[in-house]
Amino acid sequence: MSKKLCPQCKVGRFRVKNESGDSVVVTVNEQFVVEPLHPDQSLEGYDLTVLYCLGCSWKGSKNALVKY
C-alpha cells in the first residue's frame, strides 16, 4: 500500500503534535488516514489536522499531500 507524500519534498513521514508540544511520527495512507509509524503508539489527544513534514519546512493538511 502506498503512502501520501509531502507536496514540497516528497517525503512520506510527518509529525503531529498535541497541546503540550509532544509529537508522534506518522504516515498517511491512500485513504488519507493518519497512522502512527509505530502501531503501539496512540494518536489520542494529537491534532491530526496539521502535519509537519520531517524532510523540509512544509506544514499543512493531509488533503494537500500527493501520491507518488
BAGUDREN-350785 format. One record per atom (N, C-alpha, C): residue in one letter; atom name; x, y, z; residue number from 1. Coordinates in nm, 2 decimals. Last residue first. Layout:
<pts>
<pt A; CA; <X; Y; Z>; NUM>
...
</pts>
This chain:
<pts>
<pt Y; N; <0.28; 0.95; -0.51>; 68>
<pt Y; CA; <0.40; 0.94; -0.59>; 68>
<pt Y; C; <0.36; 0.87; -0.72>; 68>
<pt K; N; <0.03; 1.19; -0.42>; 67>
<pt K; CA; <0.06; 1.04; -0.45>; 67>
<pt K; C; <0.18; 1.04; -0.54>; 67>
<pt V; N; <0.04; 1.45; -0.17>; 66>
<pt V; CA; <0.03; 1.40; -0.31>; 66>
<pt V; C; <0.07; 1.25; -0.32>; 66>
<pt L; N; <-0.15; 1.65; 0.06>; 65>
<pt L; CA; <-0.05; 1.55; 0.02>; 65>
<pt L; C; <-0.07; 1.50; -0.12>; 65>
<pt A; N; <-0.36; 1.81; 0.13>; 64>
<pt A; CA; <-0.26; 1.87; 0.04>; 64>
<pt A; C; <-0.15; 1.77; 0.00>; 64>
<pt N; N; <-0.49; 1.67; 0.33>; 63>
<pt N; CA; <-0.56; 1.68; 0.19>; 63>
<pt N; C; <-0.47; 1.74; 0.09>; 63>
<pt K; N; <-0.36; 1.71; 0.56>; 62>
<pt K; CA; <-0.34; 1.58; 0.49>; 62>
<pt K; C; <-0.40; 1.58; 0.35>; 62>
<pt S; N; <-0.23; 2.05; 0.57>; 61>
<pt S; CA; <-0.34; 1.95; 0.58>; 61>
<pt S; C; <-0.30; 1.82; 0.51>; 61>
<pt G; N; <0.10; 2.14; 0.69>; 60>
<pt G; CA; <-0.03; 2.17; 0.63>; 60>
<pt G; C; <-0.12; 2.05; 0.65>; 60>
<pt K; N; <0.43; 2.25; 0.63>; 59>
<pt K; CA; <0.33; 2.20; 0.72>; 59>
<pt K; C; <0.19; 2.23; 0.66>; 59>
<pt W; N; <0.77; 2.22; 0.53>; 58>
<pt W; CA; <0.63; 2.22; 0.50>; 58>
<pt W; C; <0.54; 2.18; 0.61>; 58>
<pt S; N; <1.05; 2.21; 0.55>; 57>
<pt S; CA; <0.97; 2.30; 0.64>; 57>
<pt S; C; <0.82; 2.30; 0.62>; 57>
<pt C; N; <1.13; 1.86; 0.53>; 56>
<pt C; CA; <1.15; 2.00; 0.49>; 56>
<pt C; C; <1.07; 2.09; 0.59>; 56>
<pt G; N; <1.10; 1.61; 0.63>; 55>
<pt G; CA; <1.20; 1.63; 0.53>; 55>
<pt G; C; <1.23; 1.77; 0.50>; 55>
<pt L; N; <0.88; 1.58; 0.80>; 54>
<pt L; CA; <1.02; 1.55; 0.86>; 54>
<pt L; C; <1.13; 1.58; 0.76>; 54>
<pt C; N; <0.61; 1.81; 0.80>; 53>
<pt C; CA; <0.70; 1.72; 0.73>; 53>
<pt C; C; <0.83; 1.70; 0.80>; 53>
<pt Y; N; <0.34; 1.81; 1.00>; 52>
<pt Y; CA; <0.47; 1.87; 0.99>; 52>
<pt Y; C; <0.56; 1.78; 0.92>; 52>
<pt L; N; <-0.01; 1.86; 0.97>; 51>
<pt L; CA; <0.11; 1.77; 0.96>; 51>
<pt L; C; <0.23; 1.85; 0.94>; 51>
<pt V; N; <-0.31; 1.92; 1.13>; 50>
<pt V; CA; <-0.18; 1.98; 1.09>; 50>
<pt V; C; <-0.07; 1.88; 1.09>; 50>
<pt T; N; <-0.50; 1.75; 1.22>; 49>
<pt T; CA; <-0.54; 1.84; 1.11>; 49>
<pt T; C; <-0.42; 1.91; 1.05>; 49>
<pt L; N; <-0.46; 1.60; 1.44>; 48>
<pt L; CA; <-0.43; 1.54; 1.32>; 48>
<pt L; C; <-0.47; 1.62; 1.20>; 48>
<pt D; N; <-0.33; 1.66; 1.74>; 47>
<pt D; CA; <-0.40; 1.74; 1.64>; 47>
<pt D; C; <-0.37; 1.68; 1.50>; 47>
<pt Y; N; <-0.38; 1.41; 1.99>; 46>
<pt Y; CA; <-0.29; 1.48; 1.90>; 46>
<pt Y; C; <-0.38; 1.54; 1.79>; 46>
<pt G; N; <-0.55; 1.26; 2.15>; 45>
<pt G; CA; <-0.51; 1.39; 2.20>; 45>
<pt G; C; <-0.42; 1.47; 2.11>; 45>
<pt E; N; <-0.44; 0.95; 2.03>; 44>
<pt E; CA; <-0.54; 1.02; 2.11>; 44>
<pt E; C; <-0.48; 1.15; 2.17>; 44>
<pt L; N; <-0.27; 0.79; 1.89>; 43>
<pt L; CA; <-0.28; 0.93; 1.84>; 43>
<pt L; C; <-0.39; 1.01; 1.92>; 43>
<pt S; N; <-0.05; 0.56; 2.04>; 42>
<pt S; CA; <-0.18; 0.61; 2.03>; 42>
<pt S; C; <-0.18; 0.76; 1.98>; 42>
<pt Q; N; <0.18; 0.31; 1.93>; 41>
<pt Q; CA; <0.15; 0.44; 1.98>; 41>
<pt Q; C; <0.01; 0.49; 1.95>; 41>
<pt D; N; <0.21; 0.06; 1.81>; 40>
<pt D; CA; <0.17; 0.06; 1.96>; 40>
<pt D; C; <0.15; 0.20; 2.01>; 40>
<pt P; N; <0.29; 0.11; 1.55>; 39>
<pt P; CA; <0.15; 0.07; 1.58>; 39>
<pt P; C; <0.11; 0.07; 1.72>; 39>
<pt H; N; <0.47; 0.37; 1.45>; 38>
<pt H; CA; <0.48; 0.26; 1.54>; 38>
<pt H; C; <0.34; 0.22; 1.59>; 38>
<pt L; N; <0.36; 0.57; 1.30>; 37>
<pt L; CA; <0.47; 0.49; 1.24>; 37>
<pt L; C; <0.48; 0.36; 1.32>; 37>
<pt P; N; <0.00; 0.61; 1.31>; 36>
<pt P; CA; <0.13; 0.62; 1.37>; 36>
<pt P; C; <0.24; 0.53; 1.31>; 36>
<pt E; N; <-0.18; 0.75; 1.03>; 35>
<pt E; CA; <-0.14; 0.63; 1.11>; 35>
<pt E; C; <-0.01; 0.65; 1.18>; 35>
<pt V; N; <-0.45; 0.90; 0.89>; 34>
<pt V; CA; <-0.32; 0.93; 0.96>; 34>
<pt V; C; <-0.30; 0.81; 1.05>; 34>
<pt V; N; <-0.59; 0.84; 0.58>; 33>
<pt V; CA; <-0.60; 0.81; 0.72>; 33>
<pt V; C; <-0.46; 0.83; 0.78>; 33>
<pt F; N; <-0.62; 0.87; 0.30>; 32>
<pt F; CA; <-0.59; 0.99; 0.39>; 32>
<pt F; C; <-0.61; 0.97; 0.54>; 32>
<pt Q; N; <-0.61; 0.64; 0.17>; 31>
<pt Q; CA; <-0.74; 0.69; 0.20>; 31>
<pt Q; C; <-0.74; 0.81; 0.29>; 31>
<pt E; N; <-0.34; 0.58; 0.15>; 30>
<pt E; CA; <-0.41; 0.63; 0.03>; 30>
<pt E; C; <-0.55; 0.68; 0.06>; 30>
<pt N; N; <-0.21; 0.71; 0.47>; 29>
<pt N; CA; <-0.23; 0.61; 0.37>; 29>
<pt N; C; <-0.31; 0.67; 0.25>; 29>
<pt V; N; <0.06; 0.88; 0.62>; 28>
<pt V; CA; <-0.08; 0.89; 0.57>; 28>
<pt V; C; <-0.10; 0.80; 0.46>; 28>
<pt T; N; <0.24; 0.84; 0.92>; 27>
<pt T; CA; <0.23; 0.84; 0.78>; 27>
<pt T; C; <0.08; 0.86; 0.75>; 27>
<pt V; N; <0.41; 1.00; 1.20>; 26>
<pt V; CA; <0.30; 0.94; 1.14>; 26>
<pt V; C; <0.32; 0.93; 0.99>; 26>
<pt V; N; <0.56; 1.05; 1.52>; 25>
<pt V; CA; <0.58; 1.04; 1.38>; 25>
<pt V; C; <0.47; 0.95; 1.32>; 25>
<pt V; N; <0.44; 1.29; 1.76>; 24>
<pt V; CA; <0.45; 1.15; 1.72>; 24>
<pt V; C; <0.47; 1.14; 1.57>; 24>
<pt S; N; <0.52; 1.52; 2.02>; 23>
<pt S; CA; <0.49; 1.48; 1.88>; 23>
<pt S; C; <0.51; 1.33; 1.86>; 23>
<pt D; N; <0.42; 1.77; 2.26>; 22>
<pt D; CA; <0.48; 1.64; 2.23>; 22>
<pt D; C; <0.44; 1.60; 2.08>; 22>
<pt G; N; <0.29; 2.00; 2.32>; 21>
<pt G; CA; <0.41; 2.01; 2.23>; 21>
<pt G; C; <0.48; 1.88; 2.20>; 21>
<pt S; N; <0.06; 1.99; 2.45>; 20>
<pt S; CA; <0.18; 2.00; 2.53>; 20>
<pt S; C; <0.31; 2.02; 2.45>; 20>
<pt E; N; <-0.13; 1.94; 2.26>; 19>
<pt E; CA; <-0.13; 2.07; 2.32>; 19>
<pt E; C; <0.00; 2.09; 2.40>; 19>
<pt N; N; <0.06; 1.75; 2.01>; 18>
<pt N; CA; <-0.06; 1.77; 2.10>; 18>
<pt N; C; <-0.04; 1.90; 2.17>; 18>
<pt K; N; <0.14; 1.70; 1.66>; 17>
<pt K; CA; <0.16; 1.75; 1.79>; 17>
<pt K; C; <0.04; 1.75; 1.87>; 17>
<pt V; N; <0.29; 1.49; 1.41>; 16>
<pt V; CA; <0.17; 1.56; 1.46>; 16>
<pt V; C; <0.20; 1.59; 1.61>; 16>
<pt R; N; <0.51; 1.47; 1.14>; 15>
<pt R; CA; <0.49; 1.47; 1.29>; 15>
<pt R; C; <0.35; 1.53; 1.31>; 15>
<pt F; N; <0.57; 1.23; 0.87>; 14>
<pt F; CA; <0.53; 1.36; 0.93>; 14>
<pt F; C; <0.52; 1.35; 1.08>; 14>
<pt R; N; <0.69; 1.09; 0.57>; 13>
<pt R; CA; <0.68; 1.08; 0.72>; 13>
<pt R; C; <0.66; 1.23; 0.77>; 13>
<pt G; N; <0.75; 1.09; 0.30>; 12>
<pt G; CA; <0.63; 1.03; 0.34>; 12>
<pt G; C; <0.61; 1.02; 0.49>; 12>
<pt V; N; <0.87; 1.35; 0.08>; 11>
<pt V; CA; <0.89; 1.26; 0.19>; 11>
<pt V; C; <0.76; 1.21; 0.25>; 11>
<pt K; N; <0.85; 1.55; -0.12>; 10>
<pt K; CA; <0.81; 1.41; -0.15>; 10>
<pt K; C; <0.85; 1.31; -0.04>; 10>
<pt C; N; <0.87; 1.82; -0.08>; 9>
<pt C; CA; <0.99; 1.74; -0.09>; 9>
<pt C; C; <0.97; 1.59; -0.12>; 9>
<pt Q; N; <0.60; 1.92; -0.12>; 8>
<pt Q; CA; <0.72; 2.00; -0.14>; 8>
<pt Q; C; <0.84; 1.92; -0.17>; 8>
<pt P; N; <0.39; 1.75; -0.05>; 7>
<pt P; CA; <0.39; 1.81; -0.18>; 7>
<pt P; C; <0.52; 1.89; -0.22>; 7>
<pt C; N; <0.47; 1.44; 0.10>; 6>
<pt C; CA; <0.48; 1.59; 0.11>; 6>
<pt C; C; <0.48; 1.65; -0.03>; 6>
<pt L; N; <0.25; 1.17; 0.01>; 5>
<pt L; CA; <0.38; 1.23; 0.03>; 5>
<pt L; C; <0.37; 1.38; 0.04>; 5>
<pt K; N; <0.08; 0.87; 0.12>; 4>
<pt K; CA; <0.08; 1.00; 0.06>; 4>
<pt K; C; <0.21; 1.07; 0.10>; 4>
<pt K; N; <0.19; 0.53; 0.03>; 3>
<pt K; CA; <0.16; 0.64; 0.13>; 3>
<pt K; C; <0.15; 0.77; 0.06>; 3>
<pt S; N; <0.06; 0.22; -0.09>; 2>
<pt S; CA; <0.15; 0.34; -0.10>; 2>
<pt S; C; <0.10; 0.44; 0.00>; 2>
<pt M; N; <0.09; -0.12; 0.00>; 1>
<pt M; CA; <0.00; 0.00; 0.00>; 1>
<pt M; C; <0.09; 0.12; 0.00>; 1>
</pts>
